[in-house]
Amino acid sequence: MSETGTTRESKAALPEDAPSVEIWTDGGCKPNPGPGGWAALLCARGREREISGGETATTNNRMELTAAAEALEALKRPCLVTLHTDSEYLRNGITRWHTGWVRRNWRNAAGDPVKNLDLWQRILAAEKQHNVTWLWVRGHSGDVNNERVDQLATAAREALEGG
């Protein structure tokens, strides 16, 4: 299992007793675009919480972003967060690309509007109160929690399809 971490430069001023939270997220569609599911696993202080959901008409990227937004929004107080994702789109977007998008009024390098703007803005707003380290993990490579959220996201998608 290989993970690459990137921390954001802007950090929230956290209280000394801020809890540490490990989060794994995943999302996907079948077909893409089509019905999709997302899921997150939040682990803190020896406790685990699973959250998931889906949409009938969406994309893989939207589901990956939704999982991260929902997970960060589920935190009730400022936290030290390590968020694991198998989506390079999510990890690169939040750690590398978004500053340029904001500078260009939410336009990408080609001058086109950034896709999934609503979800990028949700993630940025949700992460402001936390210190987040974004880790990329290769999907389907043996990370038990990554496999778990993949199964949860698939189940959420299948529930929409009646399966």
PyMOL commands that set and color helices and strands:
alter all, ss='L'
color gray80, all
select helices_A, chain A and resi 60-74+88-103+117-127+144-160
alter helices_A, ss='H'
color red, helices_A
select strands_A, chain A and resi 3-7+20-29+34-44+47-58+80-85+131-137
alter strands_A, ss='S'
color yellow, strands_A
deselect
rebuild
show_as cartoon
